[in-house]
Amino acid sequence: MADLKDLRKRFATAYNDRDVERMMQLYRADAVVTGRPRGTLAGEAEIRADWTSFLEAMPAGKVTLDRQAAEGSGVFTEWAFSRDGSEVTARGVDVAEFEREQVKVQRWYYFRS
């Protein structure tokens, strides 16, 4: 089994590369994401549409991972987001629960700087 923290790092790299396909490979087809600005997202189509829209709206956005901890099938990641690649505009934590090396449930908690 892959290191769950490494899977979250792969997601951040895919995000910064603007590669929705690589991002989506890390989600189960039936994944559920909560805490995003658009509410709860259920399933591949909704999650893909949300990430695609987000990347298009913020083409220079970058995410950095500050700290991570893994326990059981979950990983907690503290992150910082920069809208333009320089100044941090949001900070948060996401909790991802994995099944077969893919996100099954993800919860976001964040605030804008």
N, C-alpha and C positions, 0 to 999 in steps of 0.2 A: 504494500500500500504506500502511496506517495505521502510525503510530509505535507500535511494540510496547510501549514504556513507557506510552503513553496507554491501550492496551488493558488493561494491568495496573491502571492508575488507575481505569478504568471498572469493573473487577471489584471493587476495594476500595469504590468508591462504592455499587455494587449490594449488596455484603455489608452495609455499614453501613445501607443502606436496607431490608435484609431482603427483597430481591427475588431470589428463586431463579431466576425466569424470565430476568431480565437476566444473572445469573451464568452460567446454562447456555448462553446465546447465545454466550458466549465460549469454549465447549468444543466440539470436534468430537464427533460422535456416537460415534466409536470411540476417544475419548481414554483415556489411562491416567494415573492419579495414584498416586504412591507416597510413602511416608513419613507418611501420615496414621495416627492412632491405630488405625484399623481395618484397617491393612495396605494392600495394593494394591487399587485400585478400577479396574475396566475397564468402559468404556461409559457411556453417558448415564444409564441407570437407576441404576446403583450410585453414580455421582458425585452425581446429584440426591438420592438417598435420604440419602447421607452429609451433604451440605450442609443438607438440610432438617432432619435430626436435630440437627445441630450448632447451627443457628440456633434451634431450639426449646429446646434445652438451655441456651443462653446468650442469652436475649432482649435483654440490655442490652450484649452484647459489641460492641466497636468495634476496627477495625484501622486502623493508620496506616502509611503507607509512608515509610520513612526514607531509603533510597537505592535507585537503580536503575542498571543498566548493560545495554545491549543490544549484541549482536554476532551478525551473521548472522540466523538465524531464532529466536534465543533472547534471553530477557531474564532478568536476575538481579535479584531484588527483596528487599531487607532490610526487614523489617516488625516492628511491635510490636502486641501484642494486649492489650486490657483486657477482662476479664470483665464489669466493671460500668460501663465507660465512663470510669473515672478512673485507677486504679492499673494499671500494666503488669504482666500476669501471665505473659506469654510473649513471647519474641523468636525470630525465625528468618529464614531465607532460603528463597525458593523459586526454582526454575529452571524456566522454562516455555519449551517449544519450540513454535513456532507453525507452522501450515500454513494458508494462505488466511485469515489473520487470526483463527484460532481455535487454542486450545491443543490440541496433539496429545499431548504428554507433559509432565507436571508432577511435579517432585520437591521434597518438603518436607524441610527440615532445621530443627529448632527445639528449644528447651529452655524449660522453665517457670521463671519467676523466683521 
